[in-house]
Amino acid sequence: MAYDPADLKLPSWLLRFLDLLIAIRIPFGWGWKLGFTRAGIIFFSALVGLWAAALYSGNNLLYLSGAMITAMSLAALLQTRHILKQFPDPAPLLPQLQQGDVTVVRRDGKLCFPAAAIVEIQWFYDEGSFSLLGRCEAGRLRLQGRIKMQRRGLYRCKALTLSSAAPLGLFLLALQRIDSGEVVVMPEPLSWQADGRSANSATGALRFGGDEWHDLRLYTPGDALSQVHWRKASGDVRDWRVKRFTLDATEAREALLRVDLRLPAHADEAAFERLLARVWFWVLEQGGEGTLILGQRSFELAEAMQTGSLQRAIARASAEATPAAGVDGVLLAVSDDH
C-alpha cells in the first residue's frame, strides 16, 4: 500500500495543494494519461532535487542514484502499461443485472499474463456509468463492485477507462479504450400471484394457490413471501423453497406463453413494464422448459436462456403494432383498463 503523506502531519494548505497536483492528468495520445499520487508527487519532487544536485555538484554517486531511481520508475510505468494494454474485456464477466436492484459483483476470470495489481474500471454506457475494481494476482482476475441500474434495457459500452497505480503506488496511469460489450438489465420479476389471478390474460385467468399442499419448488424472485417455507429457509436466498399447492402444479405448467406487445392508446409505459415483469417471472418459474412467443418471435426457453438471446430480447423489448403470433397457449397482454 502506498504511503500517505497525510501521515507526515503536513499543513492543510500543503495537502490541498497536493490534491490539486494529483488531479492533473497529462495526456500522451492514443487514450493514455499519466498522473501522480500524493506519494508520487513527493517522490517526483525528491527525484528532481536529486538530479539537480547531481548536475550542480557533478557527484558520480548522485548520478548513479538518480539513474537507478529513474530506471525503476520507468520500469514500473512500462509494467503498468503492459497490464492495462493486455487487460481483458470485463464484459463477459459481468452478471445479469436486474432493474432497481443493487448487484454485488464478485466474479473470477483468467489473465493471459502474470501480474499483481489493482485496476480501477470505469464503464461508460448509454445513460450513465459504473465503477468496478479488478484485482490481478497469480494469473487470476477478480472483479469486485456494486452496480445499480434504474431502467430495463440493453446497454452498449461507449468507453472503458482503466487506471492503476501498480506496482509502486507513485504514478497513476490511465487508458481509455472503446469496447463493444453489453450490459443486460432485466425487469424486476412480478409475480402473477399478487391478486390471485394472472393479470392481463386474454384467454382466461390462471389461479394460483389452493388448500391441498403438493410440494416445494425453488424460490423465484417475485414470489409472494407468504408462500416461502420459512422453516426450510436459510440465509442464502438461493436455498429458499416456496410452497406449491395442487392447483399450482396442474395449472401453472402451461408450457406456451404468447405475449402481445401492443400498447393500447390509454395505457401508460408503466403497464408495459409490468407486462414484461410478469413475462420474466414466468420464464424464471418455468426452469428452462417451455416456449415463449414474444410478439412475433418464438423462443425455446432451454436454448434461448443458455445463449442469452431471450434475456436480450426481453431487455430491449418495445411496443409493437402487430398481435402476438400463434393461437395456442396462454396470451398475456396489456388490457385497455390500464
N, C-alpha and C positions, 0 to 999 in steps of 0.2 A: 504494500500500500504506500502511495506517495506521501512524503512528509508534508504537512500543512504548515505554512509559515505563520498561521494564526497562533500556533503553539509557542511562537517566539515572543508573544505578547507585544506585537508591533502596534504602533498607534493606529487608531481607527482611520485617520485620513490616509495613511500609507496603505492600509488594507483596501480602502475604496479605490485608491489609485491602481493597486494591483488588479482589482476586479475589472477596472476599465481596460487595462492592458490585456488581460486574458480573454476579454470579449472580442478582441481583434482577430480576424481570420484573414490570412494572406493568401489570395488566390494564385494558383500556379497553372491554371488551364486544365482542360480535359476533366473537369469536375473535382479536381484536387484542391484542398485548402489546408493551410498549416496554422496552428495556434499554439499557445503555451498554457500550461497550468500555472498555479501560483508558485509551486516549487520550481517549475521550468523558467519562470521569469527571473527568479533569484539566481538559478543556475546559469542562465544565459548571461546575466549581468556579471557574474563572477568570471565566466569564461572570457568575456570581452575585456575585463580588467586584467586577467592573466595574460592575454595576448598583448595588451597594451604595455604591460610591464616587461614582457619578453622583448618586444620591439624597441622599447626605450633603453633597456639595460644591455640587451644582447646576450643575456644569460642562456647558455645552452640547456640547462636544466628546465628553465621556464618554457623554452621552445618545445622540449620533449614532453613536458606535462601538458602543454596546450594541444600539441598534436595528438597525444593519446586520448585526451578527453574529447576532442573534436571527432576523432575516428570512431570512438564509442558512440557518440551522438548520431553520427551518420549511419552507423551500422544499425542502431535502434530504429531510425527512421526508415531505412530500407526494409527492415524486418516488418515494421508496421504496414508499409506499403504493400508488401507481399501478402500479408494477412488479409487486408481489405480488398485487394485486387482478386484474390482467389476465393474470397468468401462466397459460399454457395447461396443460391436463391432461397430465402426463407419461406417463400410462399407455399411449397409443398408440405412444410411442417406445421403450417397454421391449422388450428382446429376449425371445425364448422361452428360458426357463431350464431347466436340467437338474438333477435331483436329485443332491446331493452335490458338484457342480462349482462352482468359482468362476467366475462370469461377469463379464468385464470389459465395462463399458458405455461405449461411445463412439458416441453417436447424435446426429445433427443434425436440427434442425427449424426451423420458421419462427416468428417473432414478429409479432404484428399491430401492434406499436408499436416505435419505435426506442429502444433502451436499452443502456447499458453497465453491467453489474452482475454480481455473483456471488451466486447464490441457493442456499442450502442447503435440500435437500429431505429431509424425514424422512417415510418412508412406513410407516404402521402397518397391519398386516393381521391375519388371524385368529390366527396363532401367533407373532408377533414383529414385527420392524421392520427396515428397512434405510435407509441414507442415500445420497443422490446429490448431486452438485454440478452446478448449472446455470449455464453461462457465457453471458451475453447480450451480444451485440455486433453492431452494424450490422444489426439486424433478424433475426439468426440466434440460435438456441438450441442449445447443445451440452450434452448430458447426459454426465457422467463419474462413474465409481464402480465398486465391486465388490459383487457380490451373491452370496451362497451360501445356497441353500435346502436344508434337510436332508430334506424329505419331498415326495413327489409329491403334487400336488393342484391345485385351482383355488381360489386365494385372492382374496377381495374386499377392497378397500381400506376400512378403517374410518375413517381420518382421515389427512389430509395436512397437514403443517406446513411452511410456507415461511418462511424468515428471511433477512434480508440487512442488511448494514451499509453498502451503497452509498447515495449516492455519496461521502460524506465519510469513512466509516470511523469515525464517532463514535457513532452511535446504531444499536442493533440492533432492528429492527422485525420482528415475527413474526406470521404469520397462520395460524390453524388452520382448515381447511375440510374438508367432507365430500365425498369423491369416490366414484364408483361404478366405478372402474377394476378390472381383473382382473390377477392375476399367474398365468400358466400355467406350472406346473412339471412337466416331463415326466420319466418314469423314465429311468434310465441304460440305454441300449440294451445288450441282452445277446445276443451272437452265438449263432446256432444251431450254430456250428462248434466250440463248446467241447469236445464229446466225440465229434465226427464224426457225430452224429445230431441229429434235431430232437426235443429233449426234449419230453415231454408230448403227442406227436402220437398221436391215437387211430385214424387211418386208415392208418398205415404210416409208416415212417421215411424222411425225406429225407436222403440222404447228401450231403456237401459235400466237394469235393476230387477227386483223380484224378491220373493220370500225364500226360495229354495236355494241354499248355498251349493255352488258347483265345485269350484277350485280356486287356486290363486294364480295370478299371472304377474309378470314384471311390471313395475310402475312405469307409466309413460308420462312425461311432462304434460300437464294439463288435466290429469286425472283428479277427480274430487278427493280431497284429503280425508273426507269422511269414509271413503271406501278402502283406505290403506289399512292393512293388517298390522297394527302398531306393536303387537306382541312379538312379531317376527321382524320388525324393522330394526335396522342398525343405524349407526351414524353416517354411513355411506348411502346416498340416495339410490345408487345403482343396485343396492341389495333390497330395496323396498319391494313389497308384494301388495297387490291390490286384490280385494275380494271380487270374485266373478260369480254371478248367480246364473241359474239355469237359463233365464231369458237372455242374458248377455251372451252366453256360449252358443245359443242357437241362432239368434237374430244378428249378432254382431259379426258373424263370419261371412257376410256378403263380400265376395272376392272381387267385385267390379264396382268402381265408383266413377260416375261421369260428372264432370264439373262444368257447369255453364258459366263462362266468364263474361257474359253480357251484364252490363250495369244499367238497371232501369233509370229512367230520367230523373226520378225523385230520390234516388238512393245516393248516399254520400260515399266518399272514399273509405271511411271507417268500416262501412258494411262490406266493402270488397276485401278489406284486410281481414275482417272476421271470417269471411268465406275461406280465404287461403289458410287462416289459422286452423280452421276445422279440417281442411284437406290435409294439412301437415300432421294433425293429431291422428287422423285415420291412417295415414301412411305409417306412422310410428307404431300404432296399435296392431297393424297387420303383421308386423315382424318379418317383412320381406316376402310375403305371399299375397298374390292378387294382382289386379290390373287397375291402373288409373288412367282415365281419359281426361286430360286437362285441355278443355277447349276442343281443338282439332287434333291434338297429339296424344298418342297412346303410349303408355309405359308399362312394361312388366317390372314389378317392384324389385324382384331379386336382382335382375341385371342392371336396371337403371340406378338403383341405390348404390351398387358397387362401383359403377363408372362415374357416379356423381351427376349424371345428366338430369335426373329427376330433381335433385336439390337445386341445380342451377335454373331449371325451368320454373320451379315454384318461386324461387327468389326473385326472378325478373319478370314474373307474370304480370300482365296488364289487361285491362278490359278489352274485350273483343266485340265484334258486331255480329258474329255468327253463333248459333247454338252449339251445344256440345255434340260431338259425333256419336253414333251408335244409338241403340234403342233399349238395351237391357241394363240391368244393374240398378243401383241407386243414383238418382240425379240430385246433385247439390247445386243450388243457385241462390242468387240474391233475390229475395222476394220484393214485391212492389211496396210493401208497407214499411220498408226500412227508411 
